[in-house]
């Protein structure tokens, strides 16, 4: 199983944002002094009158975005995940979520794969923060193509959205020009022994694990949960009803992430053994993305180990 190419997910956002700018004059872009990092350069160059550089003033950026939304515009406001959530949670909660405004909060450089920037920049609690807010949609994409598709889709959705993606170059394996339906999971592989429910960069690792598990006689089902809120409960319950055990995999803290949402669902409606691949209550450190994914147990090898454990618990 070889991907066609490797690209960074943030470039998928940048390409889609430029396309949206050409298609819809109501689309605005705002950035907190990280235009290049968020791949907003092309939009800025093409539509300078619809680009706002707020500087290192994230709270102000959220406030301006709220004003634009109230004026009928569609603001995409972006920064690193650690800044666009942690620094401005009060503004997001009170101005965007509580008021149910049509603001798109764009979070790049999420998770442990920020790498060498270290623990201060490795935001691994953002999904939990955002999914707990009423009215907020939470999306975490797996590759370039899906990030582009998600960006185009959220422009049509009316309401607050948190879109999360990463920094490193990763396999680009989902279809080009794919349809993207908010709240609808993607079944990537059918199986009957265990279901692996993954999000973000861990989707590719889940597929690698499923390939290797075949050699050991284990038939794994793989689901890509790109929308963590609203969660596709129907898809999850359908798969779990077949396999009777679950692995969740994500580049996030175990508390508050995808695994937390899946476990809550299953506890209420279909209790089965669950194992979670996630960072377990510790800050990260400096290192390459590959080194950190390995150290913190976020790769195909760890998924395979968890599969063997959860199958024994059935």
PASEBA-1860 file (N, C-alpha, C; in nm, 3 decimals):
! residues 314
1> XXXXXXXX> 0.085/-0.119/0.000/0.000/0.000/0.000/0.089/0.125/0.000 ~ 0.104/0.187/-0.116/0.195/0.300/-0.132/0.115/0.424/-0.173 ~ 0.125/0.534/-0.097/0.052/0.655/-0.136/0.110/0.714/-0.264 ~ 0.029/0.789/-0.336/0.075/0.849/-0.461/0.182/0.954/-0.438 ~ 0.169/1.028/-0.329/0.267/1.134/-0.301/0.261/1.170/-0.154 ~ 0.347/1.261/-0.116/0.353/1.310/0.021/0.339/1.462/0.019 ~ 0.249/1.513/0.103/0.229/1.657/0.112/0.193/1.693/0.256 ~ 0.214/1.819/0.290/0.170/1.867/0.420/0.022/1.903/0.414
9> XXXXXXXX> -0.051/1.873/0.520/-0.194/1.898/0.521/-0.226/2.047/0.516 ~ -0.141/2.130/0.575/-0.167/2.274/0.575/-0.171/2.332/0.434 ~ -0.097/2.273/0.341/-0.101/2.321/0.203/-0.236/2.291/0.137 ~ -0.302/2.185/0.182/-0.437/2.158/0.133/-0.532/2.269/0.172 ~ -0.516/2.320/0.295/-0.597/2.434/0.338/-0.567/2.557/0.253 ~ -0.438/2.587/0.232/-0.401/2.706/0.156/-0.454/2.704/0.014 ~ -0.449/2.587/-0.049/-0.498/2.575/-0.187/-0.649/2.596/-0.192 ~ -0.720/2.539/-0.095/-0.866/2.554/-0.092/-0.906/2.697/-0.059
17> XXXXXXXX> -0.833/2.761/0.030/-0.866/2.899/0.066/-0.856/2.991/-0.055 ~ -0.752/2.973/-0.136/-0.738/3.053/-0.258/-0.856/3.027/-0.352 ~ -0.894/2.901/-0.365/-1.008/2.867/-0.451/-1.136/2.934/-0.401 ~ -1.157/2.930/-0.270/-1.275/2.994/-0.212/-1.276/3.144/-0.236 ~ -1.157/3.204/-0.228/-1.147/3.347/-0.253/-1.191/3.384/-0.393 ~ -1.161/3.298/-0.488/-1.199/3.322/-0.627/-1.348/3.300/-0.649 ~ -1.405/3.207/-0.574/-1.544/3.168/-0.595/-1.644/3.254/-0.517 ~ -1.600/3.305/-0.402/-1.695/3.372/-0.313/-1.634/3.501/-0.257
25> XXXXXXXX> -1.687/3.617/-0.296/-1.632/3.745/-0.248/-1.656/3.770/-0.100 ~ -1.738/3.687/-0.035/-1.762/3.703/0.108/-1.657/3.633/0.194 ~ -1.570/3.556/0.134/-1.467/3.485/0.210/-1.354/3.582/0.246 ~ -1.322/3.589/0.375/-1.212/3.670/0.427/-1.112/3.578/0.497 ~ -0.988/3.620/0.502/-0.886/3.545/0.574/-0.817/3.637/0.675 ~ -0.797/3.585/0.795/-0.729/3.660/0.900/-0.619/3.571/0.958 ~ -0.507/3.632/0.993/-0.396/3.554/1.047/-0.323/3.633/1.154 ~ -0.272/3.560/1.254/-0.201/3.621/1.366/-0.050/3.606/1.346
33> XXXXXXXX> 0.001/3.670/1.241/0.145/3.680/1.216/0.210/3.548/1.175 ~ 0.131/3.458/1.114/0.185/3.328/1.071/0.135/3.294/0.931 ~ 0.131/3.394/0.846/0.072/3.379/0.712/0.139/3.268/0.633 ~ 0.271/3.267/0.631/0.344/3.165/0.556/0.323/3.026/0.613 ~ 0.325/3.015/0.744/0.309/2.885/0.808/0.172/2.825/0.782 ~ 0.070/2.910/0.769/-0.064/2.861/0.742/-0.098/2.857/0.594 ~ -0.001/2.887/0.509/-0.017/2.882/0.364/-0.129/2.976/0.316 ~ -0.137/3.093/0.379/-0.232/3.195/0.337/-0.171/3.296/0.238
41> XXXXXXXX> -0.046/3.275/0.200/0.024/3.372/0.115/-0.047/3.399/-0.017 ~ -0.091/3.293/-0.081/-0.152/3.309/-0.213/-0.282/3.388/-0.202 ~ -0.361/3.362/-0.099/-0.485/3.438/-0.078/-0.452/3.584/-0.052 ~ -0.353/3.607/0.031/-0.313/3.745/0.064/-0.270/3.822/-0.060 ~ -0.194/3.757/-0.146/-0.146/3.822/-0.268/-0.261/3.849/-0.366 ~ -0.354/3.755/-0.378/-0.462/3.766/-0.476/-0.574/3.859/-0.428 ~ -0.597/3.857/-0.295/-0.710/3.934/-0.241/-0.666/4.016/-0.120 ~ -0.580/4.114/-0.141/-0.528/4.192/-0.027/-0.637/4.267/0.049
49> XXXXXXXX> -0.745/4.303/-0.017/-0.853/4.376/0.050/-0.938/4.285/0.138 ~ -0.919/4.153/0.124/-0.995/4.058/0.206/-0.905/3.978/0.298 ~ -0.783/4.025/0.314/-0.689/3.961/0.407/-0.655/4.060/0.519 ~ -0.662/4.012/0.643/-0.634/4.097/0.759/-0.524/4.033/0.842 ~ -0.412/4.103/0.851/-0.301/4.059/0.934/-0.316/4.127/1.070 ~ -0.355/4.049/1.171/-0.381/4.108/1.303/-0.255/4.119/1.387 ~ -0.147/4.055/1.343/-0.030/4.049/1.429/-0.053/3.950/1.542 ~ 0.039/3.952/1.639/0.029/3.857/1.750/-0.076/3.907/1.847
57> XXXXXXXX> -0.200/3.896/1.805/-0.315/3.946/1.882/-0.434/3.856/1.852 ~ -0.424/3.733/1.899/-0.523/3.632/1.864/-0.664/3.668/1.912 ~ -0.675/3.726/2.032/-0.807/3.764/2.082/-0.870/3.869/1.992 ~ -0.790/3.963/1.947/-0.840/4.064/1.854/-0.883/4.000/1.723 ~ -0.808/3.901/1.676/-0.842/3.831/1.552/-0.980/3.764/1.564 ~ -1.007/3.701/1.677/-1.137/3.637/1.697/-1.248/3.742/1.699 ~ -1.222/3.853/1.764/-1.322/3.959/1.770/-1.353/4.018/1.633 ~ -1.250/4.042/1.553/-1.271/4.094/1.417/-1.348/3.991/1.334
65> XXXXXXXX> -1.314/3.865/1.350/-1.383/3.759/1.277/-1.531/3.756/1.313 ~ -1.561/3.774/1.441/-1.701/3.776/1.483/-1.774/3.893/1.417 ~ -1.710/4.009/1.412/-1.771/4.124/1.347/-1.796/4.101/1.200 ~ -1.701/4.038/1.133/-1.719/4.005/0.991/-1.836/3.908/0.971 ~ -1.845/3.809/1.060/-1.954/3.712/1.049/-2.089/3.781/1.068 ~ -2.097/3.873/1.162/-2.221/3.947/1.185/-2.256/4.036/1.065 ~ -2.156/4.067/0.983/-2.178/4.148/0.863/-2.208/4.064/0.740 ~ -2.222/3.932/0.759/-2.254/3.844/0.648/-2.134/3.787/0.575
73> XXXXXXXX> -2.014/3.811/0.627/-1.893/3.756/0.565/-1.863/3.618/0.621 ~ -1.767/3.549/0.556/-1.725/3.417/0.601/-1.577/3.423/0.637 ~ -1.545/3.453/0.763/-1.405/3.467/0.803/-1.338/3.334/0.836 ~ -1.219/3.315/0.779/-1.131/3.204/0.814/-1.015/3.265/0.894 ~ -1.010/3.241/1.023/-0.905/3.300/1.107/-0.811/3.191/1.156 ~ -0.682/3.210/1.133/-0.589/3.101/1.158/-0.465/3.136/1.236 ~ -0.412/3.036/1.303/-0.283/3.042/1.372/-0.243/2.900/1.407 ~ -0.134/2.884/1.482/-0.099/2.752/1.533/-0.209/2.708/1.630
81> XXXXXXXX> -0.232/2.578/1.640/-0.338/2.526/1.727/-0.320/2.572/1.871 ~ -0.196/2.579/1.917/-0.171/2.616/2.056/-0.212/2.760/2.085 ~ -0.202/2.846/1.984/-0.237/2.987/2.003/-0.384/3.015/1.975 ~ -0.439/2.950/1.872/-0.575/2.983/1.829/-0.682/2.918/1.917 ~ -0.639/2.836/2.013/-0.732/2.782/2.112/-0.693/2.826/2.253 ~ -0.570/2.794/2.293/-0.528/2.819/2.431/-0.527/2.966/2.470 ~ -0.481/3.051/2.381/-0.471/3.193/2.415/-0.605/3.264/2.413 ~ -0.701/3.210/2.340/-0.825/3.286/2.314/-0.950/3.205/2.345
89> XXXXXXXX> -0.940/3.112/2.438/-1.055/3.026/2.464/-1.177/3.106/2.511 ~ -1.155/3.206/2.592/-1.267/3.286/2.641/-1.339/3.358/2.527 ~ -1.259/3.415/2.435/-1.321/3.484/2.321/-1.397/3.387/2.231 ~ -1.340/3.270/2.207/-1.409/3.170/2.124/-1.538/3.126/2.193 ~ -1.529/3.103/2.321/-1.647/3.056/2.395/-1.759/3.159/2.395 ~ -1.726/3.283/2.430/-1.830/3.383/2.453/-1.874/3.453/2.324 ~ -1.779/3.477/2.233/-1.812/3.557/2.114/-1.855/3.469/1.997 ~ -1.788/3.356/1.978/-1.816/3.273/1.861/-1.917/3.162/1.892
97> XXXXXXXX> -1.885/3.076/1.990/-1.971/2.960/2.017/-2.104/3.001/2.079 ~ -2.100/3.082/2.183/-2.223/3.123/2.250/-2.316/3.198/2.155 ~ -2.258/3.280/2.069/-2.337/3.357/1.973/-2.365/3.279/1.845 ~ -2.308/3.158/1.833/-2.329/3.070/1.718/-2.299/3.143/1.587 ~ -2.181/3.205/1.581/-2.144/3.285/1.465/-2.072/3.201/1.360 ~ -2.081/3.245/1.237/-2.025/3.172/1.122/-1.876/3.203/1.106 ~ -1.798/3.161/1.205/-1.653/3.184/1.207/-1.582/3.050/1.191 ~ -1.485/3.045/1.102/-1.406/2.924/1.080/-1.270/2.941/1.147
105> XXXXXXXX> -1.247/2.866/1.252/-1.121/2.874/1.329/-1.025/2.769/1.273 ~ -0.915/2.817/1.221/-0.821/2.731/1.149/-0.695/2.708/1.233 ~ -0.667/2.581/1.263/-0.557/2.546/1.352/-0.455/2.460/1.281 ~ -0.339/2.519/1.254/-0.229/2.443/1.195/-0.129/2.402/1.304 ~ -0.033/2.319/1.267/0.073/2.277/1.359/0.016/2.215/1.486 ~ -0.086/2.129/1.470/-0.148/2.064/1.585/-0.073/1.935/1.619 ~ -0.083/1.894/1.744/-0.031/1.765/1.785/0.117/1.761/1.813 ~ 0.167/1.639/1.831/0.308/1.616/1.867/0.400/1.638/1.748
113> XXXXXXXX> 0.347/1.629/1.625/0.431/1.637/1.505/0.476/1.778/1.470 ~ 0.444/1.876/1.555/0.514/2.005/1.543/0.663/1.983/1.558 ~ 0.696/1.877/1.631/0.835/1.829/1.633/0.931/1.914/1.714 ~ 1.031/1.967/1.646/1.142/2.035/1.713/1.100/2.159/1.791 ~ 0.983/2.215/1.764/0.937/2.332/1.839/0.910/2.300/1.985 ~ 0.889/2.173/2.017/0.882/2.130/2.156/0.746/2.144/2.221 ~ 0.745/2.115/2.352/0.621/2.103/2.427/0.536/2.229/2.426 ~ 0.599/2.346/2.424/0.521/2.470/2.430/0.433/2.488/2.308
121> XXXXXXXX> 0.469/2.424/2.196/0.393/2.440/2.071/0.314/2.315/2.033 ~ 0.329/2.207/2.109/0.262/2.081/2.076/0.127/2.076/2.145 ~ 0.025/2.126/2.075/-0.109/2.135/2.133/-0.180/2.001/2.118 ~ -0.206/1.936/2.231/-0.269/1.804/2.228/-0.395/1.797/2.312 ~ -0.448/1.914/2.348/-0.575/1.918/2.420/-0.681/1.999/2.347 ~ -0.649/2.043/2.227/-0.738/2.134/2.155/-0.870/2.070/2.113 ~ -0.867/1.944/2.073/-0.992/1.878/2.035/-1.088/1.876/2.153 ~ -1.036/1.842/2.271/-1.119/1.841/2.390/-1.177/1.977/2.421
129> XXXXXXXX> -1.094/2.080/2.413/-1.142/2.216/2.440/-1.253/2.256/2.344 ~ -1.233/2.227/2.216/-1.329/2.273/2.115/-1.456/2.189/2.113 ~ -1.445/2.058/2.134/-1.565/1.975/2.122/-1.660/1.996/2.240 ~ -1.609/2.049/2.351/-1.696/2.074/2.465/-1.780/2.201/2.450 ~ -1.750/2.282/2.350/-1.825/2.405/2.329/-1.954/2.377/2.251 ~ -2.069/2.414/2.304/-2.193/2.400/2.227/-2.182/2.477/2.095 ~ -2.244/2.423/1.992/-2.250/2.480/1.856/-2.124/2.458/1.774 ~ -2.013/2.416/1.834/-1.887/2.407/1.761/-1.873/2.272/1.689
137> XXXXXXXX> -1.846/2.277/1.559/-1.810/2.159/1.481/-1.658/2.141/1.489 ~ -1.612/2.018/1.505/-1.468/1.991/1.520/-1.425/1.891/1.413 ~ -1.329/1.933/1.329/-1.282/1.851/1.217/-1.131/1.835/1.225 ~ -1.083/1.713/1.205/-0.940/1.681/1.210/-0.907/1.594/1.090 ~ -0.841/1.652/0.989/-0.822/1.584/0.861/-0.693/1.502/0.857 ~ -0.689/1.406/0.761/-0.580/1.308/0.761/-0.472/1.334/0.657 ~ -0.504/1.405/0.548/-0.402/1.429/0.446/-0.435/1.555/0.367 ~ -0.352/1.586/0.267/-0.368/1.707/0.186/-0.504/1.712/0.118
145> XXXXXXXX> -0.541/1.605/0.049/-0.666/1.605/-0.026/-0.787/1.624/0.065 ~ -0.786/1.557/0.179/-0.901/1.570/0.268/-0.907/1.708/0.334 ~ -0.792/1.766/0.362/-0.791/1.901/0.420/-0.847/2.001/0.320 ~ -0.810/1.987/0.194/-0.864/2.075/0.091/-1.016/2.058/0.081 ~ -1.063/1.935/0.079/-1.206/1.909/0.068/-1.282/1.962/0.189 ~ -1.225/1.946/0.307/-1.290/1.993/0.430/-1.300/2.146/0.430 ~ -1.194/2.213/0.385/-1.195/2.360/0.381/-1.306/2.410/0.290 ~ -1.320/2.348/0.174/-1.427/2.388/0.082/-1.565/2.362/0.143
153> XXXXXXXX> -1.577/2.252/0.216/-1.707/2.214/0.274/-1.748/2.307/0.387 ~ -1.654/2.346/0.472/-1.694/2.427/0.587/-1.732/2.569/0.547 ~ -1.687/2.612/0.429/-1.728/2.744/0.381/-1.878/2.748/0.352 ~ -1.935/2.633/0.319/-2.078/2.626/0.289/-2.162/2.602/0.414 ~ -2.098/2.555/0.519/-2.169/2.529/0.644/-2.186/2.660/0.721 ~ -2.303/2.685/0.773/-2.329/2.808/0.848/-2.320/2.778/0.997 ~ -2.216/2.830/1.061/-2.195/2.808/1.203/-2.048/2.797/1.234 ~ -2.012/2.797/1.362/-1.870/2.792/1.400/-1.809/2.655/1.373
161> XXXXXXXX> -1.686/2.656/1.320/-1.613/2.532/1.289/-1.469/2.546/1.336 ~ -1.418/2.438/1.393/-1.276/2.428/1.427/-1.214/2.325/1.333 ~ -1.122/2.369/1.248/-1.054/2.281/1.152/-0.909/2.265/1.194 ~ -0.867/2.142/1.218/-0.734/2.110/1.271/-0.653/2.031/1.169 ~ -0.528/2.072/1.149/-0.439/1.995/1.063/-0.294/2.016/1.107 ~ -0.199/1.957/1.033/-0.063/1.951/1.084/0.043/2.022/1.002 ~ 0.164/2.006/1.047/0.281/2.070/0.986/0.359/1.978/0.892 ~ 0.383/1.851/0.927/0.479/1.771/0.849/0.424/1.724/0.716
169> XXXXXXXX> 0.514/1.685/0.631/0.478/1.619/0.505/0.439/1.475/0.538 ~ 0.321/1.434/0.493/0.268/1.301/0.526/0.210/1.238/0.400 ~ 0.183/1.108/0.401/0.122/1.044/0.283/-0.011/1.110/0.245 ~ -0.028/1.131/0.116/-0.152/1.187/0.061/-0.223/1.073/-0.010 ~ -0.321/1.011/0.056/-0.373/0.883/0.009/-0.523/0.881/-0.017 ~ -0.595/0.986/0.023/-0.739/0.989/-0.006/-0.762/1.048/-0.144 ~ -0.879/1.026/-0.203/-0.902/1.068/-0.342/-0.896/1.219/-0.361 ~ -0.846/1.259/-0.477/-0.848/1.400/-0.515/-0.992/1.441/-0.548
177> XXXXXXXX> -1.026/1.565/-0.514/-1.161/1.618/-0.541/-1.270/1.531/-0.478 ~ -1.241/1.477/-0.362/-1.335/1.389/-0.293/-1.452/1.470/-0.235 ~ -1.568/1.408/-0.224/-1.677/1.473/-0.150/-1.644/1.473/-0.001 ~ -1.686/1.576/0.069/-1.662/1.583/0.213/-1.794/1.619/0.280 ~ -1.843/1.527/0.364/-1.967/1.551/0.435/-1.939/1.563/0.584 ~ -1.965/1.680/0.639/-1.943/1.702/0.782/-2.025/1.603/0.862 ~ -1.959/1.537/0.957/-2.029/1.442/1.044/-2.049/1.304/0.987 ~ -1.988/1.276/0.871/-2.004/1.145/0.807/-1.869/1.075/0.798
185> XXXXXXXX> -1.852/0.965/0.869/-1.725/0.892/0.870/-1.696/0.827/0.735 ~ -1.569/0.798/0.711/-1.527/0.727/0.590/-1.483/0.586/0.627 ~ -1.552/0.487/0.574/-1.511/0.348/0.592/-1.403/0.317/0.489 ~ -1.281/0.295/0.534/-1.167/0.274/0.444/-1.140/0.127/0.417 ~ -1.173/0.042/0.512/-1.150/-0.102/0.495/-1.250/-0.178/0.580 ~ -1.312/-0.279/0.521/-1.404/-0.363/0.597/-1.330/-0.479/0.662 ~ -1.378/-0.521/0.777/-1.320/-0.633/0.849/-1.417/-0.685/0.952 ~ -1.382/-0.796/1.019/-1.477/-0.855/1.114/-1.417/-0.886/1.250
193> XXXXXXXX> -1.283/-0.869/1.267/-1.220/-0.907/1.395/-1.207/-0.790/1.492 ~ -1.179/-0.672/1.442/-1.159/-0.553/1.525/-1.182/-0.431/1.437 ~ -1.231/-0.322/1.498/-1.243/-0.198/1.423/-1.142/-0.097/1.477 ~ -1.066/-0.037/1.387/-0.971/0.068/1.422/-1.032/0.201/1.379 ~ -1.059/0.286/1.476/-1.121/0.416/1.450/-1.015/0.522/1.469 ~ -0.976/0.588/1.360/-0.862/0.679/1.365/-0.899/0.816/1.312 ~ -0.816/0.914/1.346/-0.836/1.051/1.298/-0.700/1.116/1.272 ~ -0.699/1.213/1.181/-0.576/1.288/1.154/-0.464/1.201/1.100
201> XXXXXXXX> -0.342/1.229/1.144/-0.225/1.156/1.095/-0.229/1.007/1.128 ~ -0.309/0.968/1.225/-0.313/0.827/1.265/-0.397/0.741/1.171 ~ -0.469/0.803/1.078/-0.547/0.723/0.981/-0.454/0.640/0.894 ~ -0.347/0.702/0.845/-0.251/0.627/0.763/-0.186/0.515/0.844 ~ -0.151/0.543/0.969/-0.092/0.440/1.054/-0.190/0.325/1.077 ~ -0.319/0.357/1.086/-0.421/0.253/1.102/-0.427/0.163/0.980 ~ -0.416/0.223/0.861/-0.417/0.143/0.739/-0.293/0.054/0.730 ~ -0.177/0.108/0.769/-0.055/0.027/0.771/-0.069/-0.090/0.868
209> XXXXXXXX> -0.127/-0.062/0.983/-0.147/-0.168/1.083/-0.241/-0.275/1.029 ~ -0.347/-0.235/0.963/-0.443/-0.331/0.909/-0.377/-0.422/0.805 ~ -0.289/-0.365/0.722/-0.216/-0.445/0.623/-0.131/-0.552/0.691 ~ -0.060/-0.512/0.796/0.028/-0.605/0.866/-0.051/-0.709/0.945 ~ -0.165/-0.669/0.998/-0.248/-0.763/1.075/-0.300/-0.877/0.988 ~ -0.318/-0.851/0.859/-0.364/-0.958/0.769/-0.268/-1.076/0.769 ~ -0.138/-1.047/0.783/-0.038/-1.154/0.784/-0.050/-1.242/0.908 ~ -0.119/-1.191/1.010/-0.137/-1.267/1.134/-0.280/-1.320/1.146
217> XXXXXXXX> -0.353/-1.315/1.035/-0.488/-1.371/1.033/-0.593/-1.285/1.101 ~ -0.563/-1.157/1.120/-0.659/-1.066/1.184/-0.713/-0.971/1.078 ~ -0.844/-0.969/1.065/-0.911/-0.887/0.965/-0.967/-0.762/1.032 ~ -0.900/-0.649/1.011/-0.936/-0.525/1.079/-1.022/-0.435/0.990 ~ -1.124/-0.378/1.048/-1.202/-0.273/0.982/-1.139/-0.138/1.020 ~ -1.132/-0.045/0.924/-1.069/0.086/0.950/-1.167/0.197/0.914 ~ -1.189/0.285/1.009/-1.278/0.400/0.988/-1.198/0.529/1.007 ~ -1.213/0.621/0.914/-1.155/0.755/0.926/-1.261/0.848/0.982
225> XXXXXXXX> -1.243/0.890/1.106/-1.332/0.988/1.168/-1.270/1.126/1.151 ~ -1.305/1.192/1.041/-1.253/1.327/1.021/-1.332/1.431/1.099 ~ -1.459/1.403/1.129/-1.541/1.493/1.209/-1.560/1.433/1.347 ~ -1.498/1.493/1.445/-1.507/1.442/1.581/-1.635/1.491/1.649 ~ -1.681/1.607/1.606/-1.811/1.658/1.652/-1.877/1.730/1.536 ~ -1.997/1.690/1.493/-2.077/1.578/1.543/-2.019/1.443/1.504 ~ -2.020/1.351/1.596/-1.964/1.218/1.575/-2.062/1.131/1.497 ~ -2.010/1.054/1.403/-2.095/0.964/1.324/-2.122/0.838/1.407
233> XXXXXXXX> -2.218/0.849/1.497/-2.248/0.738/1.588/-2.298/0.616/1.514 ~ -2.378/0.637/1.411/-2.435/0.525/1.336/-2.325/0.439/1.273 ~ -2.225/0.503/1.211/-2.116/0.428/1.148/-2.035/0.350/1.250 ~ -2.007/0.413/1.363/-1.929/0.347/1.467/-2.004/0.227/1.523 ~ -2.129/0.245/1.556/-2.207/0.136/1.614/-2.226/0.021/1.515 ~ -2.240/0.054/1.387/-2.254/-0.051/1.285/-2.128/-0.137/1.281 ~ -2.011/-0.074/1.281/-1.886/-0.150/1.275/-1.864/-0.229/1.403 ~ -1.887/-0.167/1.516/-1.862/-0.233/1.644/-1.957/-0.351/1.664
241> XXXXXXXX> -2.077/-0.343/1.609/-2.171/-0.455/1.622/-2.117/-0.581/1.554 ~ -2.027/-0.561/1.455/-1.965/-0.676/1.387/-1.844/-0.727/1.463 ~ -1.756/-0.634/1.506/-1.625/-0.673/1.557/-1.623/-0.699/1.707 ~ -1.710/-0.630/1.781/-1.722/-0.646/1.927/-1.598/-0.598/2.004 ~ -1.510/-0.523/1.938/-1.398/-0.460/2.008/-1.343/-0.347/1.922 ~ -1.276/-0.250/1.988/-1.242/-0.124/1.923/-1.102/-0.077/1.964 ~ -1.031/-0.020/1.864/-0.910/0.059/1.889/-0.938/0.200/1.840 ~ -0.906/0.301/1.920/-0.908/0.438/1.870/-0.765/0.488/1.860
249> XXXXXXXX> -0.739/0.575/1.761/-0.602/0.621/1.738/-0.605/0.768/1.699 ~ -0.525/0.849/1.771/-0.526/0.993/1.748/-0.396/1.057/1.798 ~ -0.363/1.172/1.739/-0.248/1.251/1.781/-0.298/1.361/1.874 ~ -0.334/1.320/1.996/-0.400/1.408/2.092/-0.387/1.342/2.228 ~ -0.415/1.416/2.334/-0.422/1.352/2.465/-0.534/1.249/2.468 ~ -0.514/1.146/2.548/-0.619/1.046/2.565/-0.744/1.109/2.624 ~ -0.724/1.197/2.722/-0.838/1.268/2.780/-0.893/1.370/2.681 ~ -1.022/1.361/2.654/-1.086/1.466/2.576/-1.086/1.449/2.426
257> XXXXXXXX> -1.021/1.347/2.374/-1.007/1.334/2.230/-1.110/1.243/2.166 ~ -1.072/1.187/2.052/-1.160/1.095/1.979/-1.194/0.973/2.063 ~ -1.092/0.913/2.126/-1.116/0.794/2.207/-1.216/0.819/2.318 ~ -1.206/0.935/2.378/-1.300/0.974/2.483/-1.443/0.978/2.429 ~ -1.461/1.036/2.311/-1.595/1.044/2.250/-1.648/0.905/2.215 ~ -1.563/0.821/2.158/-1.606/0.686/2.120/-1.641/0.604/2.244 ~ -1.558/0.614/2.347/-1.583/0.537/2.470/-1.715/0.579/2.535 ~ -1.743/0.710/2.535/-1.870/0.757/2.591/-1.989/0.699/2.513
265> XXXXXXXX> -1.977/0.701/2.380/-2.083/0.646/2.297/-2.106/0.499/2.328 ~ -1.998/0.421/2.332/-2.011/0.277/2.353/-2.058/0.244/2.494 ~ -2.017/0.323/2.590/-2.063/0.301/2.728/-2.214/0.317/2.737 ~ -2.270/0.407/2.658/-2.414/0.432/2.661/-2.494/0.332/2.578 ~ -2.436/0.289/2.465/-2.518/0.216/2.369/-2.471/0.075/2.332 ~ -2.340/0.045/2.351/-2.293/-0.087/2.309/-2.158/-0.115/2.377 ~ -2.159/-0.147/2.505/-2.032/-0.166/2.579/-1.950/-0.283/2.524 ~ -1.828/-0.251/2.484/-1.733/-0.352/2.435/-1.593/-0.310/2.481
273> XXXXXXXX> -1.494/-0.400/2.474/-1.357/-0.362/2.507/-1.303/-0.254/2.414 ~ -1.235/-0.156/2.472/-1.177/-0.043/2.397/-1.032/-0.023/2.441 ~ -0.944/-0.005/2.344/-0.806/0.037/2.371/-0.783/0.167/2.295 ~ -0.706/0.259/2.356/-0.685/0.391/2.298/-0.538/0.417/2.269 ~ -0.509/0.452/2.145/-0.376/0.498/2.106/-0.379/0.650/2.110 ~ -0.307/0.710/2.205/-0.305/0.854/2.224/-0.192/0.888/2.320 ~ -0.164/1.015/2.335/-0.064/1.059/2.432/-0.127/1.056/2.570 ~ -0.061/0.991/2.664/-0.122/0.964/2.794/-0.074/1.062/2.900
281> XXXXXXXX> -0.140/1.178/2.907/-0.125/1.271/3.019/0.020/1.314/3.043 ~ 0.087/1.354/2.936/0.223/1.405/2.951/0.250/1.507/2.842 ~ 0.330/1.608/2.872/0.371/1.701/2.770/0.474/1.636/2.679 ~ 0.490/1.692/2.559/0.587/1.638/2.465/0.726/1.694/2.488 ~ 0.808/1.684/2.385/0.946/1.734/2.391/0.993/1.757/2.248 ~ 1.115/1.809/2.234/1.168/1.834/2.101/1.216/1.705/2.036 ~ 1.200/1.697/1.905/1.242/1.581/1.828/1.178/1.586/1.692 ~ 1.220/1.499/1.603/1.154/1.494/1.473/1.014/1.436/1.490
289> XXXXXXXX> 0.923/1.464/1.397/0.790/1.403/1.408/0.795/1.251/1.419 ~ 0.883/1.189/1.340/0.893/1.042/1.342/0.940/0.992/1.479 ~ 1.041/1.059/1.535/1.092/1.019/1.666/0.984/1.031/1.774 ~ 0.909/1.139/1.768/0.808/1.164/1.871/0.688/1.071/1.857 ~ 0.648/1.043/1.733/0.538/0.949/1.713/0.576/0.811/1.768 ~ 0.701/0.774/1.749/0.747/0.645/1.801/0.755/0.646/1.953 ~ 0.814/0.752/2.009/0.832/0.756/2.155/0.700/0.757/2.229 ~ 0.602/0.830/2.175/0.475/0.843/2.245/0.370/0.743/2.198
297> XXXXXXXX> 0.415/0.643/2.124/0.329/0.529/2.093/0.219/0.557/1.993 ~ 0.251/0.636/1.889/0.148/0.677/1.793/0.178/0.626/1.653 ~ 0.205/0.498/1.639/0.232/0.445/1.505/0.169/0.307/1.486 ~ 0.190/0.251/1.368/0.125/0.124/1.335/0.164/0.012/1.430 ~ 0.288/0.011/1.474/0.334/-0.093/1.567/0.252/-0.091/1.696 ~ 0.228/0.028/1.748/0.150/0.040/1.871/0.004/0.001/1.849 ~ -0.048/0.032/1.732/-0.186/-0.007/1.701/-0.198/-0.159/1.697 ~ -0.100/-0.226/1.637/-0.101/-0.372/1.630/-0.098/-0.434/1.770
305> XXXXXXXX> -0.014/-0.379/1.858/-0.007/-0.428/1.995/-0.141/-0.411/2.065 ~ -0.203/-0.296/2.046/-0.333/-0.269/2.108/-0.441/-0.361/2.052 ~ -0.434/-0.392/1.924/-0.531/-0.484/1.862/-0.521/-0.620/1.929 ~ -0.400/-0.670/1.945/-0.383/-0.801/2.009/-0.438/-0.801/2.151 ~ -0.419/-0.691/2.221/-0.470/-0.679/2.359/-0.622/-0.678/2.362 ~ -0.682/-0.597/2.275/-0.828/-0.581/2.281/-0.901/-0.705/2.233 ~ -0.841/-0.778/2.138/-0.904/-0.903/2.092/-0.906/-1.007/2.204 ~ -0.801/-1.010/2.285/-0.797/-1.102/2.398/-0.902/-1.069/2.503
313> XX> -0.946/-0.940/2.504/-1.045/-0.897/2.603/-1.189/-0.924/2.558 ~ -1.207/-0.965/2.433/-1.344/-0.988/2.384/-1.413/-1.100/2.462
END
